[in-house]
């Protein structure tokens, strides 16, 4: 068995890999590890996205937490960043989100936040995992009044909306926005916030039924949003993912504006206003080379981390930065929240558009997006970390690295959340890098399956 936790919690096919039994064990072990220093009866907040398996897993996890004496507050369907914020606001001991983010409906996941709203470091995840593998050895299970109880809250989403609106002062009167909610957790919060700020909102994919989350919509499938923005003659399109911790945008011409471009636009605006701490942004190795060239041109230092918004956050806290994120749209505004936040990202982007009186296509010119090819090789989950163990794959990667040296780059990495190895190549010729990336991905898939 490989490591239970990936880059964003525990993921798997619900009821097959991520079973109710495992969810219960995570509830037990998570409650014990995250509240072991507390003298009082601990409380854990739980929320989920719109997947049909969310209720099953949330209730199993809460049963586990209650069985070791923790109380639970269940807030239902809410974006991941809302749980991070509310965990701090209500001063509970930990937060849990039941979500598989941008993955298809059959997947689900469980991720933990500590009492300060931060995702857990590897060391704490390892502690939780070790406790599960030991079958909860040494843990006492209370009886009678020692058993935990569950409280249900339905008002928490309004608290998150109000926090977002207070955090970013912007008047959206006269702005027409198409918002794609991915049939996910932002179906209410994002639409309501934008309307409260005065925008004319055309909402699409905001009727979740438990089975349609991320189905040809949201930040992973943006074709419909692109067409709708042009058709509606809207100022901008906003694409959230299933748990609304990421945002991608579409400008008024229908062109996609990715996370790198969004960070470039907002970061430069913050720098000009003296609000970008140390004039630094934290990004990952997956960010486009054009983003780093933008930093040099604009006097912004860009720190790099490995892929995963948790690693971006760790670096931000280490150096005191207040803006960081990923090309995929996870953007962290550390002055306002402790994790990627799609709604905050949208409001900050809209604020720049309003304050500069520029269209999104104009603002996007701040950086040139260099051609980049990303192809996924589907491989068995337990093998994905070991692709370099195959001589033929290692040799093919070395050949490509030599070929693109000085004129681009080659980055191969296992997915942290899916059974895939991701092949990314950057270079000057789009057709060439597409072909090379496909060829290498096909080789990896053929050899490792």
N, C-alpha and C positions, 0 to 999 in steps of 0.2 A: 504493500500500500504506500502510495506517495504521500506527500504532505497534504493534509486536509484543507488547509487554507491556501487560496490563491492570492492574486494581487488585490482582489476586492471581496474578501470574505470566502465563505464556503459556497461553491456553485455545483450544480448538477441537474440532471433530469429529475423533476419532482416525482416522488413515489417510486423511483427506481434507484437513483444514486443518492439523492437527497430525500431520505425517507422520514416519516413522522418519528420513528425511533431515533434517528440521528438528530432531528430537530429537538426532541425532548432532551437528549444527552447534551446538546449544545446549550440548551436552556439551563440545565443543571450545572454543567461545568463553567459556563460563562458567568452565571450568577455567583458561583463560589469564588472564581478567580477575580472578578471585577469588584467584588464587594468584601473581600477578605479582611481589609483593614478597617471596616466600619463596625462601630460598636452598636449602632442602631439596626433595626430591621430594614434591610435594603429595599429600594424600589427601582424597577426597570421599566422604561417606556418602550413600547413596541408599536411599529407601524408597518405598512406593507404597500406594494403597488397593486395593480388591478388584476393580477393573474388569478385564475380559478383555483390554483393550489395554495394561494396565500392564506386563506382561512385555516386550511388543514395544518399547515406548517406553523402558523402563528399560535394556534391553540395548543399544538404539541409542545412548542417551545415554552409557552407560558405555563403549561402543566409541569414541565421540568423545572422551571424557575421556582414555582410555588412549592414543589416537592422538597426543595432545599431551604425553604423558609423565606424566599424573597416575594415581595408584593409586585404586581405588574399593573401598569397603566396602558390600556390598549386604545390607540387613537385612530385605528382604521387606516384607510387609504390616504397616504400623504407622501409628498416627495421626500427622497432621502435627505436633502438639506434641511427640510422642515424638522425631521427627527433630530438632526444634529443641533439645530438651534433650540428646539423645545427641551431637549435634554438639559441644556445649560439653564434655560429660563426657569424651568420648574425645579431645578436643583435636585434632580433624581440621580441615582448612582450610576446608571448606564442606560444606553439606548440601543435598540436593535431594529434593523430594517430587513423585512422579508422581501427580497427583490432580486431579479437577475438582470436588472438594468435594460440594456439594449437587446438582450438575447430573446429568441422565440419563446412562445407561450409554454412549451413543455419544460423549459428550464425554470429553476428558481434558485434563490440564494439567501444566505443569512450573513449579515455583516453587523459588527458590533461597534459602538462608540463608547468611550469612557465618559465619566461624569462631566468632563469639560467639553464634550462634543467632538473629540478627535478620534479618528480611526485608530485601531490598536497597533502597536509596534509588533514586529515578528515575535519578540520574546513573550509577550502576553498570549498571542495566538498559540505559540508552542506550548505554553502552560495549559491552556484550555484543551488542546489536542492530547497532551500527555495524560490529563485527568480522564478524558474519555477512553483512551486506550487502556488505562489502568482499571477501567470499569468502576470509576468513582471510589477507588480504594481510600479508606480513611475518612470519608465524608459521612456526617451524621444526618439522617433524615428525620426531621422533627415530626411530632404528632400533636394532636389537640390544637391548642391556640398557636402553636409554633408554625403551623402550615401557612403558606402565603395565600393572598387573595388577589382577585383581578378587579380593577376599576375601569369602566368604559367611559371615554370622553369623546364628544362629538363636536366640540367647539374649537379644537386645537388648530384647525386649518385657518380660521380667521386670525388667530394670533400670528401665524406665519405670514399671511398676506399683509397684515398691518406692519410687521417688522420690515418686510421688503420695501413697502412704500415709504416708511420712515427713513430707511437707509439711503435711498437714492431719490433726491429731490428733482422731479421732472414733471412737466406739464405736457401731456400727449394730445391736447386738443388739436384737432385738424389733421392728425396722423392716422392713416389707414394701415392696419397691420393684419396680415394673414398668419395665424398661429396654428401649427400642427402639434397636437398634444400626444401623438403616438398611441392613442387609446390607453394612455397610462396615467400615472399619478398626478400629472399637472392638469388634468382635464377641467378641474374647477379652479385651483389656486391661480394659475397663470392667466386664465381668461378673466377672472374676476379682478385681479390686480390691474391688468391693462385697462379694463373698462373703468375702474375706479379713478384711474389717472387721466381719463378723458379720451382715450383712443377709440376709434371705430375699429372693432375687432371682427374679422371673419374667422371663425373657429372651425377647423377641420380635424377629423379624427379625435373628437372629444366625446364619444359615446361608448365608453368601454363596457364590454359585456363579460369580461373574464377570459375570453378566448381570442380576442383580436389585438392584444397588445403587440406593438411593433410590427404588425402585419402589413408590409408594403407601405409603411408610413413612418413618420418621425425622422430623427436625425440620421438613421441608417438607410432610408429610402426617400429621397427628397424630390423626385421627379414631379410628383403631383403638386407639391408646394411651389416648385419653380414655375410651373405652368399657371397655377392659380394666382400667384403674385402678379404676373404679367396680365392675365385676364382681368383681374380686379383693379388694375392700375394702382396697386398698393405701393406704399412707401418702402415696405420691408416685409420679409417673411421670417418667421421664427420657428425653428424645429427643435423640439425637445425629444428626449429619449424616454424609455418606459418609466424610469424613476426620477426623471427631471433633474438629474445632477449635471447634465451637459446641455449645451446649446450650440447649434449651428444656425447660420442665417442665410437669407437670400436677398440680394439687392433688387432694386426696382427693375432691372433688366432681366432678372431671372437667373443671375449668376450666383453660385454658392460662395459664401464667405465662411471660411473654416475657423477653427479655434485659434490658429496662429495669427490670422488676419484680425480676428476680434481682439486678441490680446495686444496686437500692434496698435490698433486704433485707440483702444481704451488706455493702454499704457502710455502712449505718446501724449494723449490728452491730460492724463493725470500728471505726467512729468511737467507739461507746460503750466499746470496750475500749482505745482509744488507739492502734489499729493502722492507721488510715486516714491516710496521710501528708498533712499539710497540710489534712486534711479536704476533699480534692478528689477528684472522679471525672471522667474524661475520657469524653465521649460524642460522638455525631455529630449532624449536623443532622436525621437521621431519627428521633432519639429522640422519644418522645411528650412533648407539652407537660406532661403530668402528672408526668413524671420531673423536669423542671426546677422545677415547683412543689413537689415533694417536697423537692428540695434546699434551696429557700428555707425551708421549714418546719423542716427538720432541721438547718439550719446547715451544709450541705455545698455547697461551690462546685462547679459543674459546667461544665467547659470543653467547647466544641464544636469539632469538626473536620469536614472533608468526609468523605463516606462511604468506608469502607475501614478495616479494622482496622490496616493499616500506618500510616495517618495518625493513628489513635488512639495507637498505640505511639510514634510520633515525638513527639507532644505530651506523652505521659507521661514520656518520657525528658528532654524539654526542661524540664519543670517539677518533676520529681522525684516524680510521682504513682505509686502502686502498684496502683491499680485503674482500669480503663477498659474500654470495650467498646461493643457495638452492640445495638440492639433485636433483631436477628436471632439473637443468642445467642453471638456472638464476644466472649468476656470474657477479659481479660488480667490475670493476677495477677503483676505484675512482680517481686515478691519470690521467685517460685517458677519462673516460666518466661517466655520472651521472645515468646510468641505466644498467640493464643486457644487455650484448652485446655478441652475439654468435660468431661474427667474431673475436673480440678481444680475447675471451676465446680460440678460436681455435689457433690463432697465438701465444698466450702465452704458450699453451700446446705444440705446435710444437717447439717453442723456447727451452723448457726444453729438449725435445727429441734430438734436434740438439746439444745443449750445453753439455749435459751429455753423448751423444752417446749411449743412452740406448733405448731399445724398450719400447713401451707403456705397454706391459705386465710386464716388469721388474719394471718400475716406479710405476705401480699400487700396487706393493707389499708393499708400504709404509703403507697401512692400510688394516686391515681385515674387510671385509664387513660381518657383522653379519646377520643371517637370519631375514628377514623382510617381513611381509605380508601386502599388501594394497588392500582392497576391497571396492568398492563404492556401497553405497545403494542409489538407485534412489528414491527421495522423492519430493513432491510438493515444488516448490521454496519458497513459503511463509511460509512453515513449518520447513525448514531445520535448522533454528536457535533454534528451540524449542524441539529438540529430548529428552532433559533431563526432559521435562514436563510429559513424559509418564513413569509411575512407573515401568512397566515391562522392559523397556529399561534401565532405571537408575539402576535397580537391577542387570540386566545382566552385565552391565559395571562394577559395583562394585565387582561382583563375579570374573570377569576376572582380574581386578586389583589386587585382593588378590591372585589369582592363580599365577600371574607372578611377584609378588613383590620379588625383590632381584635377579631375574633371567631374567628380561626383562622389557618391559613396554607396556602399552596400551595407545593409543592416538586416541581420537574420535573428529572429527571436521567437521563443515559444510564447503563445498566448497565455496570459495569466488566468483567463476565465473560460477558455474553450479548448477543445481538442484539436489544436491547429499550431502550425509553425508559420509565422508571418515573414514574408520575403519583401523587403522594401529596397528599391534602388532609385537613386537620384542621379540625374544626368542632363545633358543638354538636349538630346534627341528623344522625344516622347515615344516614338515608335520603337526605337532600339531598346529603351529600358523596359517597355511593356513586354517585348518579346523575350528579353533575357530573364525578367522576373517570372514570367509564365513558365519558361523552360526549366528554371531552377525549382520552382514550386512543384511542377509535375514530377521532376526527378525525386525530390524529397518524398512526395506522396507515394510514388511508385515503389521506392525502396523501403519505406517504413511501414507501409500497410501490410 
